[in-house]
Amino acid sequence: MSVIQKIQEKGAWIIFVLIALALIAFILMDSSFSRGNLFSNTTTIGKVNGVKIERADFESQLDLIQQMQGQNAAPRDQMIGQVWNYEVQLTALQKQYDILGLAFTSGELDNALFGNNPPQFMRQQFTDPKTGMYDVNMARQQFAQIKKNLNNPQVQMFEKAYIQPLIDQTLAQKYQTLITNATYIPKWLAEKETADNNSVASFSYVNVPYTTVPDDQVKVSDDEIMAYVKKHEKQFKQKFETRSISYVSFNAAATKSDSTDIKNQLIQLKPNFASATDVKAFLSAQGATVPYYGGYIGGKSIQDPFKDSIFHVGVGNIYGPYNDGQSFVLARLVAETPIADTVTVRHILVATQQQDPNSGQLTPVRDDSAALKRLDSAIAAINQGASFDSICAKYSDDPGSKGNGGKYEDLVPGKMVPEFNDFAFTGSVGEKKTVKTTYGYHFVEILSRKGTDMGYKIAYLGKPIEASATTIDKASNAAAQFAAVSPDAKSLISNAEKSKLNVIPLANIQENDFNVGQLGENRAFVKWIYDNKVGNISAPTQVGDLYIVAAITAIHKPGLPDAASARATVEPIVRNEKKAALIINTKFKGSSLADYAKSAGVQVLNADSISFSGSFIPGIGSEPKIVGAAFNKSMLNKTTIPLAGNSGVFAIQGKNISAVATGGSPDQIRQSLKQSLLQQSGNSALNALIESADIKDYRSNFY
């Protein structure tokens, strides 16, 4: 981040805080707080337990997140689902707060903001730079002075960005504390867990794997599928409608020929790039995707995997083009010089331009002549013996450092505007200079420097590896021709077989999805799926690097799935159950392991020192049911009946159960169990609230 960016951001947030504290002063007159009291509208985007989530509130939350994250913000479409989930959670929790009588009072807010442990955003603005301590009096004084500014629109933004999340977080912590404080691990459970962890068993067994019975010999009917689904209703019941499609795809990704063409374009640009006297202007004219910084960056901190090769070509020369995975790139080594690893500087800024914190645009605040005249006055005062700190406080336009004598400590290269950066890291300790940057004039003094490194200026000209118009047209035309002769699902499958194309199923598409499974984002196509019925065929549609033609194959209403939908998951389970019954009836004759081994045509095997907690049989895998039977003391030296395990049918004969020292006393185990339960309980409680909530989701009407 540049110096001026820090200046602008900190300056803006001081204003924000002061305004926000006026709001807080107003809020403190009340006794409690409620969500959603800043906006009103009649458009409902959803309901949770009958409580409406209004579109204006929802949009405001999206806008707020985008503003706070700035250039790092995810695309708006991606944030819609995240904000929805957040609002659902808050609304579901609010119902519990009301039932339990949980509230956040004005006294709690006062303590949160001005107490011994204020939130980070308050610490940042009201920490005394000289003492490093949070200045409660300054915070309260500022709050008291600006009570009259309640109508400023930034008040609501700050309340939503910082105050309301603080309230929400505190209430959630109260609710979670009620749950976690009820957590209890009885002594007997800890003792049993300790004994189990320290127990090992040895046993003999006979095993007939399910793989010995071919799958085609065991048929699973729809009735059997549904019987299993109904028996395990909680596992299969779905709350929301989903839909399935099958599609044929045509690749529109860049071809080898496209890649070669892009590389050749850069080869042709190489001489002009090497001879360009204004590197920044040249890159801008070529539409370069990587901005040119123009300041020195330490070689140790440069992350480019090709940096050693770039350094080796020498100043003024170019390395490449090389493939960085997504693009072909030319790298020009513009300059190199020794620099410091870290520096501490102090400065006075007289700004000529300031940056809007939202739009990023620069607006003039004074001309060069006026700025230089003001800075000369500051420098003259310092030269006449005035303290740097006092002059900085009077003249500097950097609110982020003027209270600290203009000082920035332990800076690393590449974080300042280039001109400031280059003087700071190439100058000598004690050196002073007036530096002109995009934002104004700085009087800079280097106070200290640590370490040495070689600094480099590197300019990158890259071109993304993208499909050509020819490649895209070829895929699009092929998809259009296929769609023209495939008016229904049956013909789609038939024509795919004739053309040796794969028909790929894709399930669990929800109404409010933006992504089409793993294919990529295409909200319009998801809406088409929900606007049509089973059997309908889509027009050729681009999703990611593919053109697809799809048929809607199923609509899965809320509730239990039908047999066809559940078959992929349930059929292997039911098939193994039927195989187990078949193996038991045909392979396990007699009453001893020797009898079973003889009838099944297998050997009696041994397992030694098997851990109860591990439930793992060497050469077999995880078999908790079988290992559990081996620890049944009543079955020692006795042969069990055939048991259906995960991988096959077993019969075992326990030989020995013994204890081993694995470490951990009952008290330690008890504490470990409690910590594990505490970690799970908060999320489990929230998930249970969401699962049991009555949720009406109308987002698809708006997005």
Secondary structure, DSSP 8 states (H G I E B T S, - for coil): --HHHHHHHHHHHHHHHHHHHHHHHHHHTSSB--TT-S---S-EEEEETTEEEEHHHHHHHHHHHHHHHGGG---HHHHHHHHHHHHHHHHHHHHHHHHHT---BHHHHHHHHHSSS--HHHHHHHB-TTT--B-HHHHHHHHHHTTT-TT-THHHHHIIIIIHHHHHHHHHHHHHHHHHTT----HHHHHHHHHHHTEEEEEEEEEEEGGGS-GGGS---HHHHHHHHHHTHHHH-BSS-EEEEEEEEEE-S--HHHHHHHHHHHHHHHHHHHH-SSHHHHHHHTT-SS----S-EEGGG---TTHHHHHHT-TT-EEEEEE-SSEEEEEEEEEEEEEEEEEEEEEEEEESEEE-TTT--EEESS-HHHHHHHHHHHHHHHHTT--HHHHHHHH-S-TTTGGGTTEEEEE-TTSS-HHHHHHHHHS-TT-EEEEEETTEEEEEEEEEEEEEEEEEEEEEEEEE----HHHHHHHHHHHHHHHHT--SHHHHHHHHHHTT---EEEEEEETT-SB-TTS-B-HHHHHHHHHS-TT-B---EEETTEEEEEEEEEEE-SBS--HHHHHHHHHHHHHHHHHHHHHHHHH--SSSHHHHHHHHT---EEEEEEETTT-EETTTEE-HHHHHHHT-GGGBTSB---EE-SSEEEEEEEEEEEE---S--HHHHHHHHHHHHHHHHHHHHHHHHHHHS-EEE-GGGT-
